[in-house]
Each structure stands twice: as structure tokens, then as C-alpha cells.
Amino acid sequence: MNSQPEQTAFIEDKSIDFVPAGERHGHARSLFTLWFCTNIAPLAVVTGAISTQTFHLNILSALSAIIAGHLFGGIFLALTSAQGPQVGIPQMVQSRAQFGRYGSLLVIVFATVIYLGFFISNITLSGKVIHNVIPSLNMGVATVIGAVLATLIGVVGYRFIHKINKIGAWVMGSALILGLVLMFSQPLPADFWQRGSFSIAGWFATFCIGAVWQISFSPYTSDYSRYLPAEVGIAKPFLYTYLGACSGTILAFVFGVVAVNLVAGSDDAMEAVRQATGGLGPVLMVLFLINIICHNSMNLYGAVLSLITAVQTFLPQWMPNARIRTLFSALILLGAVWVALVASANFVHLFLNLIFALISVLIPWCMINLIDFYLLNRQRYDISAIFSADGGRYGLLNTRALGVYFGGIAVQVPFVENAFFSGPYANLIPGADISWVISMVLTGIAYPLCCSRRANWAVQL
């Protein structure tokens, strides 16, 4: 079942096409190391620190909210990951089964913009870290180096990304555990455990951050499980993805919480990490840099697959190969570096706010995707119809699904608070964005009522 087929190409030779049984390989446990390593990142460390810095929770309250949020959100991420071996295609291509060939374009565009936004922000961040580690390199050169390295990993593709994260999981996991031991081995501030207090608003806000963190990965999880043999089933990919994503992110979030509460008066979580871990601090900074680059390769890989999917929607006979995927990667690299180098800091800040606002469109998509695959179609899709020029049994435009999707976005508006808009009920729970909860519940009810259809069609191509 898990035999490795002979592969001579160093660069992955597929893009968005179906992976046939003869080319399937690997073990479900590789999903643990992939998602564990991916989530041990500086952004996770900084975000975890918010629970005590911004919401002023005490340590134990922060820990319980962080753990609960990730354990809840991880369910949705793991469920999308488990689809990969059953369908053998990228996540965004699969959206045609829910929305129709042309109807899926809107979701694909949103996902592509989000990928690009995170890719640009991460190459900017990697450039800063490279410059800090090697001050002789100016910011422009450092930014280009970080971007090129991430692109090269993304171009090589699926197998290389898995291998790097397999090594990285052991290295990063060991480094953070050692860091925690070093932090707790020194005298703790007298009020370390008592600082801050429990509040429902702060606890729920931290819970929401953890949950949405996990759900935001859903648009590309099956991209990294689609080569697994279908015989691995649903349970193993779900379990390994769930344990890897949750444990890695919880570890990184907790690391940030401990560091900022150990270093008095520190508002910079990464600087607090450097100070609190002593001699390990500089080593951690280098490891975090490598992690940023590896993680960003996944943003590039996902952006390329989504962009190719969008173009292929209008060219149904076109099935691009590794050369086309490399070309798209190069074009994205050039565009992203240009934006990172010429855009003002204010522009980048506004662009990131736009990306975070767009994440709200992923919540109804995630619910529709999971309900359609697991409940309505019983884990089976007609792959030939998904690639058919006329959409096959899924059609070109599923207006009911799109109606529910837009409804799932619209119900969030009164509860949304972001850099561009604040709804009239945005502060029902101060500091917590509950719009995604509203959307999740109502979309989950509306979709099966409006879009129930024939089920249990065999996967075929």
C-alpha cells in the first residue's frame, strides 16, 4: 500500500492533475511532521503572546484558551487534509464539485490573493531576519535571498517540502522544548503565575485566534496529502494532521506566552525569546529564519496551484506540467519581490489587513466543502466531471451553493471588526471576533437544506 514508486524527476512533474494509483506513495505519518514543523514559526510565537499582552489573561487561563482553540480549529484543518488521498487533486480544484467549474473561480481567486499576501509578508519578514543575522547584507539583498530560497523549495515540490519538514520537525521541536527547559530553569518572577486574570472576553478572544489560525490553512491542506494511497483511508490522515498541527502551534503559542511573561516590560515577543533563552537565543533566531523560508515555500506552492487552476478553468484541455509550474513560480517570485521592495511600510500594512479581512471568506467555504464531501457525497467525487469542460454532473455554476456561500459571508458583516469596517455588533464580546462562529453555524445549517443531492459516486478519471 505504501510502496514507493520509482521517480526519476527531481522536480515534481504534476501541477493540478489527478494523481493515479500507480503514482501514490508515502505514509500518513508524514502529515504529522509537515504540519508540526509548519506551525512552529515566529508569527505563532508572537500571536500566542497576545493572550497575556493584549487580553491580560493569567498564564493558566491563557494556556487553557490556546489549547482549546487549536484543538477545536484543528478538526476542520484535519478533515480537509483527509480528503487528499480520496480525491488525489488539490483543494481548490476540488471546489468545482461544490460550486461548479466557473462558480469555483471566486473562491480560487480569494485563496490565491491570501497565499500571495502571506508570501509577500513572509519574504519581507525573512529579509529582516537575514539582515539581523548577517548585518553586512542590506535589506533588499536579504529580501531577495529569502524569496528565492522559498521559491526554489516550492518549485521542487511536494516530496521535497515533506522531507524538509520531516527534518525540521525534529530540529524545531527539540529547540523549543530545550528553550522552555532553559526558561523554567531560571528564577521566575514572583508574580509569574498570578500576573493578569481570567476574563470571559479575553479567554474567548484567545480561543477564537487559535481556532481561526487552524481553519485558515484549510484551502491547501489536501495539496499535501493527495499523493498518499487512497487505501490509507480517512482516519489516519485526519489523526496525523490533527496531532501535528495542534501540537506544533500550541507549543509555539505557549513559547511566546512564557517568554514575554519571563522578561519584564518586553513588548517584543521575539526579543523576549532571545533574552529568555540565553545562549540558545541566537540559534533559535537562525532556526526561525529557516522555518520562515520553508513555510513560505508552501504559500508559493499553494498560490501557484490556485493560479494554474484559475487559468485552466478556461482552458479545459490544458494540463500544465512541471515547466509551467516553474514558470508560474518565477512570475510570482518577481512580482512578490517587486512589491516587497518598492511598497512603503504603510502599504504593506494595509495589504496585510486586506488579507486578514479576506480570511472571513474561507469560513463558509470550509463548511460547504466539508459538508458536501463527507455528508452529501459520502467521501466520493467524480474526478472526470471535475475536469470536464462542461463541469459534468457538477455543472458550470452551482447557484444554490454560491447563494449559501454569499449568505455565509453576509451574516458575518454585522459582527465583523477589521481595519476597513466595524459592524454594529462587533463588540458583543470585547476583543473577540465572533463573526466566523455565526457564519459557521448558519452555513452549516443552510447548505445541507439547500443543496442536498445525489451521493456516493465513485472516484473516476
Salt bridges, closest charged atoms under 4 A:
GLU12 OE2 - ARG226 NH2 3.03
ASP17 OD2 - LYS14 NZ 3.31
GLU23 OE1 - LYS14 NZ 3.40
ASP191 OD1 - ARG195 NH2 2.86
GLU271 OE1 - ARG274 NE 3.94
ASP372 OD1 - ARG453 NH2 2.63
